């Protein structure tokens, strides 16, 4: 299963969005059925996307992989493996190189 967390459309400040993200991910990691997370941070100016990517980098070792939306396609090995482990969820962003999303593959 894949969980979707939308922090890009809640009119959050960057700090508030990251706080929501941390809380949602911590809660999700307690659920053995959810194997991946899709974070919707939106296009906008790119500030939130950059903050999410930086936050993910600071979480080194906490996730199996972090996949930016622009790499999430048939040619990215971990994208395929994550989708398979998550039960191949229907995802309209697969293969679209969408910079408005980031994926987290949980341990």
Number of C-alpha atoms within 10 A of each C-alpha: 17 23 19 14 16 16 22 20 10 10 9 14 12 16 11 13 21 17 14 16 18 14 11 15 18 11 10 17 17 9 9 10 12 17 21 27 23 21 23 21 24 19 14 10 8 13 12 23 23 12 16 22 15 11 14 19 14 10 11 11 10 14 15 14 19 21 21 20 22 16 20 24 17 11 10 12 11 18 23 16 12 24 20 13 15 19 12 13 15 9 10 8 16 18 16 12 14 17 18 19 24 23 22 23 23 20 12
